[in-house]
Amino acid sequence: MVEVKSHTKKINGKTINVKSYSRKEPVLSASDYLNKVSSVKTKDEYLYNGKILTKNTISNKYGKLEILENPRGDFKNSVYLFRVDEAKRNHGIGTALITEAISQYGKTLMAQVSSPNSLRFFYKNGFRHNNLNLNESLKEFDKSSSLYMENN
């Protein structure tokens, strides 16, 4: 949808009519984004402490979540990369991605957060560090600038 705005502007003592055009995309709900999420297991394999891990990419038009899977189950599956386009943040995109990841991995999913915003996001979506509340988790984060969180 294109929005047209008309207004006047004074330039060098002359009044001119100005039209500005902006393209507005409809704001989708988290459930709309969920319907547009795809999950692709890639053949990428990573060697970690002698174990072969595969990568699962969950994505939609504006975001991407990569999970390193541990097929043997001797430690948790790990969120390896989590990205949402900056202009599209706070529109439910990240929630749609992590909801899909949780539906696939349940309590076997963990994340290493590296910013207060990512800590808040994962906390809001059920991840915890040692069963601490949000404020306690933020204080713990301040001590180390990184925090391990598990899906509870």
Backbone as CSV, one residue per row, in Angstrom:
resi,resn,N_x,N_y,N_z,CA_x,CA_y,CA_z,C_x,C_y,C_z
1,MET,0.840,-1.164,0.000,0.000,0.000,0.000,0.891,1.235,0.000
2,VAL,0.605,2.187,-0.862,1.379,3.415,-0.946,0.571,4.533,-0.305
3,GLU,1.236,5.258,0.590,0.597,6.383,1.259,1.161,7.666,0.667
4,VAL,0.294,8.608,0.286,0.720,9.876,-0.297,0.333,10.989,0.668
5,LYS,1.313,11.838,0.987,1.054,12.996,1.840,1.401,14.257,1.062
6,SER,0.535,15.241,1.142,0.788,16.523,0.479,0.947,17.595,1.541
7,HIS,1.907,18.474,1.328,2.094,19.607,2.228,2.855,20.695,1.469
8,THR,2.932,21.867,2.071,3.679,22.957,1.439,4.978,23.172,2.194
9,LYS,5.944,23.697,1.463,7.254,23.938,2.041,7.785,25.239,1.467
10,LYS,8.461,26.030,2.311,9.059,27.279,1.847,10.526,27.045,1.560
11,ILE,10.913,27.318,0.305,12.308,27.184,-0.091,12.711,28.482,-0.786
12,ASN,13.750,29.139,-0.256,14.232,30.414,-0.797,13.107,31.425,-0.972
13,GLY,12.227,31.499,0.005,11.142,32.469,-0.015,9.962,32.084,-0.868
14,LYS,10.027,30.952,-1.568,8.913,30.506,-2.398,8.195,29.363,-1.708
15,THR,6.887,29.363,-1.773,6.088,28.267,-1.241,5.812,27.286,-2.373
16,ILE,6.172,26.031,-2.116,5.937,25.010,-3.134,5.110,23.880,-2.529
17,ASN,4.389,23.190,-3.375,3.638,22.020,-2.953,4.544,20.802,-3.045
18,VAL,4.529,19.997,-1.998,5.384,18.820,-1.939,4.514,17.599,-1.696
19,LYS,4.797,16.533,-2.401,4.136,15.249,-2.162,5.196,14.259,-1.724
20,SER,4.896,13.539,-0.674,5.819,12.478,-0.248,5.085,11.152,-0.336
21,TYR,5.813,10.154,-0.743,5.261,8.821,-0.938,5.964,7.855,0.003
22,SER,5.192,7.016,0.638,5.807,5.973,1.465,5.027,4.683,1.280
23,ARG,5.786,3.617,1.227,5.176,2.298,1.068,5.033,1.685,2.447
24,LYS,3.831,1.342,2.821,3.588,0.744,4.123,3.160,-0.698,3.944
25,GLU,3.903,-1.580,4.602,3.516,-2.984,4.612,2.554,-3.195,5.765
26,PRO,1.574,-4.044,5.579,0.668,-4.303,6.690,1.424,-4.950,7.850
27,VAL,1.068,-4.572,9.064,1.685,-5.173,10.244,1.023,-6.521,10.468
28,LEU,1.843,-7.562,10.459,1.335,-8.914,10.643,1.436,-9.301,12.109
29,SER,0.539,-10.136,12.545,0.605,-10.646,13.914,1.631,-11.772,13.967
30,ALA,2.010,-12.181,15.190,2.959,-13.282,15.358,2.436,-14.537,14.664
31,SER,1.126,-14.773,14.738,0.586,-15.980,14.109,0.690,-15.905,12.588
32,ASP,0.580,-14.689,12.006,0.770,-14.539,10.562,2.203,-14.907,10.175
33,TYR,3.167,-14.463,10.989,4.561,-14.797,10.711,4.811,-16.288,10.901
34,LEU,4.141,-16.885,11.881,4.297,-18.326,12.108,3.923,-19.114,10.872
35,ASN,2.872,-18.661,10.192,2.431,-19.361,8.992,3.449,-19.251,7.864
36,LYS,4.380,-18.307,7.985,5.359,-18.092,6.928,6.749,-18.601,7.313
37,VAL,6.865,-19.341,8.417,8.156,-19.853,8.869,8.459,-21.160,8.157
38,SER,9.706,-21.314,7.725,10.111,-22.587,7.142,11.296,-23.137,7.924
39,SER,11.424,-24.430,7.927,12.519,-25.086,8.628,13.254,-25.970,7.634
40,VAL,14.564,-25.789,7.549,15.362,-26.549,6.603,16.547,-27.157,7.338
41,LYS,16.634,-28.461,7.324,17.808,-29.123,7.894,18.855,-29.180,6.804
42,THR,20.001,-28.593,7.086,21.044,-28.558,6.076,22.022,-29.699,6.298
43,LYS,22.836,-29.916,5.320,23.853,-30.960,5.409,25.111,-30.442,6.100
44,ASP,25.103,-29.155,6.477,26.279,-28.609,7.149,26.532,-29.397,8.422
45,GLU,27.742,-29.835,8.575,28.096,-30.582,9.774,29.252,-29.879,10.461
46,TYR,29.211,-29.861,11.777,30.232,-29.219,12.574,30.811,-30.243,13.532
47,LEU,32.100,-30.183,13.708,32.750,-31.066,14.661,32.955,-30.272,15.945
48,TYR,32.385,-30.760,17.039,32.479,-30.080,18.329,32.848,-31.107,19.381
49,ASN,34.009,-30.953,19.975,34.490,-31.903,20.991,34.363,-33.349,20.512
50,GLY,34.723,-33.578,19.265,34.688,-34.927,18.725,33.303,-35.402,18.320
51,LYS,32.295,-34.539,18.383,30.925,-34.917,18.026,30.518,-34.181,16.755
52,ILE,29.797,-34.863,15.884,29.311,-34.236,14.662,27.917,-33.681,14.922
53,LEU,27.765,-32.381,14.660,26.481,-31.711,14.820,25.975,-31.279,13.448
54,THR,24.663,-31.276,13.262,24.090,-30.766,12.020,23.361,-29.469,12.324
55,LYS,23.143,-28.672,11.296,22.517,-27.367,11.473,21.098,-27.386,10.922
56,ASN,20.156,-26.872,11.697,18.770,-26.695,11.265,18.522,-25.203,11.167
57,THR,18.066,-24.738,10.024,17.771,-23.322,9.823,16.260,-23.131,9.810
58,ILE,15.784,-22.292,10.694,14.374,-21.916,10.759,14.333,-20.447,10.355
59,SER,13.546,-20.133,9.333,13.602,-18.758,8.842,12.267,-18.309,8.263
60,ASN,12.152,-17.008,8.103,11.088,-16.412,7.325,11.693,-15.219,6.598
61,LYS,10.880,-14.419,5.979,11.376,-13.338,5.125,12.281,-12.365,5.892
62,TYR,12.017,-12.155,7.182,12.719,-11.113,7.924,13.642,-11.621,9.029
63,GLY,13.736,-12.917,9.226,14.572,-13.402,10.311,15.078,-14.814,10.091
64,LYS,16.051,-15.182,10.916,16.689,-16.482,10.767,17.155,-16.965,12.134
65,LEU,16.954,-18.253,12.360,17.392,-18.906,13.588,18.095,-20.186,13.166
66,GLU,19.345,-20.354,13.596,20.068,-21.574,13.284,20.333,-22.336,14.568
67,ILE,20.101,-23.633,14.509,20.279,-24.486,15.679,21.270,-25.579,15.334
68,LEU,22.265,-25.741,16.181,23.170,-26.875,16.040,22.548,-28.034,16.789
69,GLU,22.236,-29.084,16.057,21.576,-30.249,16.641,22.606,-31.248,17.144
70,ASN,22.287,-31.847,18.246,23.114,-32.928,18.787,22.309,-34.207,18.659
71,PRO,22.516,-34.973,17.603,21.687,-36.159,17.373,21.843,-37.233,18.444
72,ARG,22.965,-37.241,19.153,23.158,-38.270,20.182,22.470,-37.916,21.495
73,GLY,22.114,-36.657,21.666,21.364,-36.267,22.854,22.159,-36.194,24.144
74,ASP,23.504,-36.214,24.061,24.283,-36.165,25.291,24.520,-34.737,25.787
75,PHE,24.086,-33.737,25.034,23.966,-32.367,25.526,22.912,-31.665,24.693
76,LYS,22.496,-30.477,25.100,21.351,-29.815,24.478,21.647,-29.291,23.077
77,ASN,20.573,-29.158,22.304,20.652,-28.501,21.004,20.803,-27.003,21.262
78,SER,21.622,-26.346,20.473,22.004,-24.972,20.789,21.610,-23.983,19.699
79,VAL,20.984,-22.863,20.122,20.733,-21.761,19.194,22.099,-21.197,18.839
80,TYR,22.438,-21.296,17.572,23.757,-20.922,17.085,23.754,-19.495,16.535
81,LEU,22.674,-19.134,15.879,22.531,-17.803,15.301,21.068,-17.403,15.399
82,PHE,20.821,-16.166,15.777,19.452,-15.658,15.872,19.488,-14.219,15.391
83,ARG,18.749,-13.948,14.297,18.785,-12.616,13.703,17.407,-12.246,13.172
84,VAL,17.001,-11.013,13.468,15.786,-10.436,12.895,16.189,-9.084,12.310
85,ASP,15.754,-8.807,11.081,16.071,-7.518,10.464,15.708,-6.395,11.429
86,GLU,16.628,-5.455,11.578,16.439,-4.390,12.567,15.136,-3.619,12.367
87,ALA,14.789,-3.326,11.130,13.568,-2.561,10.848,12.294,-3.345,11.167
88,LYS,12.409,-4.652,11.347,11.239,-5.493,11.583,11.172,-6.036,13.011
89,ARG,12.029,-5.541,13.895,12.003,-6.022,15.275,10.754,-5.513,15.992
90,ASN,10.342,-6.243,17.003,9.150,-5.934,17.802,7.853,-6.056,16.992
91,HIS,7.851,-6.975,16.022,6.653,-7.259,15.236,6.248,-8.726,15.332
92,GLY,6.864,-9.484,16.232,6.495,-10.886,16.417,7.300,-11.868,15.584
93,ILE,8.265,-11.385,14.829,9.033,-12.264,13.951,9.909,-13.211,14.766
94,GLY,10.657,-12.658,15.709,11.509,-13.493,16.558,10.699,-14.495,17.354
95,THR,9.543,-14.057,17.849,8.664,-14.953,18.602,8.193,-16.106,17.725
96,ALA,7.875,-15.804,16.468,7.452,-16.868,15.544,8.579,-17.873,15.330
97,LEU,9.801,-17.374,15.170,10.935,-18.262,14.941,11.224,-19.137,16.154
98,ILE,11.253,-18.532,17.346,11.590,-19.309,18.541,10.444,-20.253,18.903
99,THR,9.211,-19.876,18.605,8.069,-20.760,18.852,8.195,-22.026,18.005
100,GLU,8.601,-21.855,16.748,8.801,-23.014,15.879,9.953,-23.879,16.396
101,ALA,11.029,-23.240,16.828,12.170,-24.000,17.367,11.762,-24.793,18.606
102,ILE,10.996,-24.180,19.491,10.543,-24.861,20.711,9.622,-26.020,20.348
103,SER,8.787,-25.830,19.311,7.891,-26.927,18.915,8.697,-28.117,18.395
104,GLN,9.865,-27.865,17.810,10.701,-28.948,17.290,11.594,-29.581,18.349
105,TYR,12.081,-28.768,19.297,13.101,-29.258,20.224,12.666,-29.315,21.690
106,GLY,11.602,-28.618,22.030,11.119,-28.637,23.412,12.186,-28.244,24.416
107,LYS,12.310,-29.030,25.466,13.241,-28.710,26.554,14.692,-29.064,26.237
108,THR,14.946,-29.547,25.028,16.333,-29.882,24.665,17.035,-28.698,24.002
109,LEU,16.460,-27.498,24.099,16.997,-26.320,23.427,17.618,-25.361,24.432
110,MET,18.791,-24.834,24.097,19.446,-23.838,24.936,19.975,-22.703,24.062
111,ALA,20.290,-21.577,24.719,20.857,-20.424,24.006,21.898,-19.762,24.891
112,GLN,22.912,-19.240,24.272,23.920,-18.441,24.960,23.643,-17.003,24.562
113,VAL,23.166,-16.180,25.497,22.799,-14.799,25.156,23.991,-13.876,25.376
114,SER,24.077,-12.851,24.527,25.219,-11.950,24.603,24.820,-10.479,24.655
115,SER,23.552,-10.214,24.953,23.102,-8.828,25.140,21.893,-8.843,26.076
116,PRO,21.676,-7.737,26.795,20.488,-7.673,27.664,19.186,-7.855,26.888
117,ASN,19.129,-7.335,25.649,17.905,-7.488,24.850,17.653,-8.949,24.497
118,SER,18.705,-9.672,24.114,18.508,-11.087,23.793,18.145,-11.865,25.059
119,LEU,18.714,-11.491,26.202,18.346,-12.143,27.461,16.854,-11.946,27.746
120,ARG,16.383,-10.716,27.616,14.952,-10.433,27.853,14.072,-11.229,26.882
121,PHE,14.483,-11.279,25.621,13.709,-12.004,24.618,13.593,-13.483,24.984
122,PHE,14.724,-14.126,25.248,14.689,-15.550,25.563,13.963,-15.799,26.886
123,TYR,14.123,-14.905,27.848,13.412,-15.055,29.122,11.897,-15.007,28.882
124,LYS,11.461,-14.032,28.079,10.030,-13.883,27.751,9.478,-15.142,27.090
125,ASN,10.343,-15.871,26.396,9.919,-17.067,25.675,10.232,-18.364,26.416
126,GLY,10.420,-18.273,27.738,10.500,-19.470,28.574,11.887,-19.986,28.896
127,PHE,12.936,-19.282,28.476,14.296,-19.723,28.770,14.737,-19.140,30.114
128,ARG,15.486,-19.936,30.885,15.941,-19.497,32.204,17.399,-19.867,32.414
129,HIS,18.048,-19.067,33.256,19.401,-19.376,33.715,19.299,-19.746,35.194
130,ASN,19.551,-20.994,35.492,19.516,-21.490,36.886,18.234,-21.098,37.629
131,ASN,17.111,-21.071,36.914,15.802,-20.728,37.497,15.765,-19.355,38.159
132,LEU,16.638,-18.432,37.728,16.634,-17.068,38.254,15.503,-16.274,37.608
133,ASN,14.989,-15.258,38.333,13.999,-14.378,37.709,14.733,-13.409,36.764
134,LEU,13.975,-12.566,36.070,14.575,-11.702,35.059,15.613,-10.759,35.652
135,ASN,15.272,-10.073,36.748,16.223,-9.125,37.342,17.484,-9.823,37.826
136,GLU,17.347,-10.987,38.425,18.520,-11.742,38.871,19.368,-12.178,37.667
137,SER,18.703,-12.563,36.586,19.423,-12.971,35.371,20.202,-11.792,34.785
138,LEU,19.579,-10.606,34.769,20.259,-9.411,34.252,21.477,-9.060,35.104
139,LYS,21.354,-9.192,36.426,22.497,-8.933,37.317,23.616,-9.933,37.054
140,GLU,23.258,-11.189,36.861,24.242,-12.228,36.561,24.910,-11.942,35.210
141,PHE,24.114,-11.487,34.257,24.637,-11.146,32.935,25.659,-10.011,33.041
142,ASP,25.373,-9.002,33.867,26.278,-7.865,34.029,27.666,-8.293,34.498
143,LYS,27.738,-9.388,35.211,29.026,-9.873,35.720,29.883,-10.504,34.616
144,SER,29.230,-11.088,33.600,30.002,-11.864,32.617,29.768,-11.478,31.153
145,SER,28.779,-10.673,30.857,28.422,-10.261,29.487,27.967,-11.411,28.597
146,SER,27.640,-12.543,29.187,27.148,-13.697,28.447,26.456,-14.622,29.442
147,LEU,25.406,-15.281,28.995,24.663,-16.138,29.924,24.061,-17.327,29.169
148,TYR,24.187,-18.504,29.760,23.622,-19.741,29.236,22.188,-19.836,29.719
149,MET,21.239,-20.029,28.804,19.827,-20.147,29.188,19.230,-21.396,28.565
150,GLU,18.428,-22.100,29.351,17.764,-23.312,28.878,16.269,-23.091,28.767
151,ASN,15.663,-23.774,27.806,14.216,-23.734,27.677,13.613,-24.560,28.794
152,ASN,12.774,-23.929,29.618,12.146,-24.651,30.744,10.745,-25.066,30.399
